[in-house]
Amino acid sequence: MGLAVQAAGRIGEQDVDAARARRLHGIEGHCARVGAGLLRDPGDIYSLTVDALVPLERMAQKSAENLVRAIEESKGRGLARVLVGLGIRHLGPTAAQTLARAMGTLDAIEQASVEQLTAVEGIGPVIAESVARFFQVEANQQLIDKLRAAGVDLTAPVVQVAEEDATLAGLTFVLTGGLEAFTRDEAQAAIEARGGKVTSSVSKKTSYVVAGESPGSKLAKAESLGVPVLDEAAFVEMLEHGPPADT
């Protein structure tokens, strides 16, 4: 049950707000004490009902209704959030977004070989092998079947960028460190809205590294490879006016 609680927490923290995610941990604790077993695995989150929750300690009718509503809303947040919530080893939020954008559907990711996954820019062999192994496990397949049955969106939205807005088309960015004006998701969305791509690792193919506070090893790698580094002000300037003409 410990693994189920851990995985349930991961999905909760990605797809439901943080307060409700913590409450999910509490629910599992109550279920263990009363033997109800409401959360045998993360997929059971989506079968929770108000009637099942209300009898639990410190779970009033309104709280149960709010939680069930939040869980229902979480079904439509897309493939990248699901991939992160599944807790696949080595697959962080940026790589999950990259994989979701490239493959489009969970079905395509499940059926892809390690070679096909590695061919996605920003997905290295370690991540590719971990993803492929995950989908070979029967228990994980059963979990995904539950997500499908619950109506969870297992597709990635198609980002369509008008030609005149594609000021960053053909450019690949890596984000590292904290930005003041953007969350990581907001910065990535801003790049993609202008036709650019975001990957999780720095390579010679990286066009720019955007470095905020406490950037870590990615900044050092960018400097060693000669990849241009943007601070937040330069990043905002590029979003507003595009890259230099010689890029």
Residue, then its C-alpha position, 0 to 999 in steps of 0.5 A: m500500500g505504501l507504493a500506492v500512497q506514494a503514486a497517488g500523491r504524485i498524481g494528486e499533486q500534479d492534477v489537483d491543487a496542493a491542499r487537496a493532494r495532501r487530503l488524498h494522503g489523509i484519505e488513504g490513511h483513514c481507509a487503512r484504519v477502517g479497512a475500506g481500501l478506497l485507494r488500492d492504486p492511483g487509478d482508484i482516485y477517479s472512482l471516489t464518490v461523495d458518498a464514499l468520502v463523507p463517512l471518513e473522519r474530518m470529511a464533511q459533505k462540502s469537502a467531499e463535494n469539492l474534492v470529487r469536483a477537483i478530481e473530475e476537473s483533473k481528467g482534462r489536463g492532458l498527457a504530460r500531467v498524466l506522465v508525470g503523475l505516473g511517476i516514471r523514473h527519470l521522466g521529469p515535467t519538462a521531458a514529459q512535456t517533450l515526449a507528450r508533444a512529440m508522440g501525441t498520445l499515450d497509445a503512441i508512447e506505449q507502443a514506441s520502441v526505445e529507439q523511437l523514444t530516443a529519436v525524440e529530441g530531448i529524450g536520452p537513452v536513460i529516459a527512453e529505457s525507463v519509459a519502455r520498461f514502465f509500460q511492460v509492467e502488468a500492474n502499470q497497464q492495469l492502472i492505465d486501463k483504469l485511467r482510460a475507463a475513467g475518461v482521463d485525457l491521454t492526449a497532448p494538445v496540438v499547439q498551432v502557431a500562426e506564421e507571423d507569431a512563430t518568432l522562435a521557430g526552429l529554436t530549442f531552449v532549456l530552462t534551468g533555475g527559477l524565474e521571477a515572472f514565470t513558472r516553469d510551465e508558463a515559460q515553456a508555454a511562452i516559448e511554444a506559443r512562438g513556435g520554439k521547443v523546450t527540452s530537458s537536457v543541454s546539448k550542442k543542438t540547444s539554441y539557448v539556455v534560460a538561466g534563472e536563480s540557482p540554475g545548477s549543472k545545466l548552466a555549467k554544461a551550456e557554458s562548456l558547450g558554448v551554448p548561449v545563456l539568457d538571463e530573465a531580462a534577455f529571455v523576456e526581450m527575446l519573447e517580445h522581439g524575437p532572436p537576433a537577426d543572425t540566429 
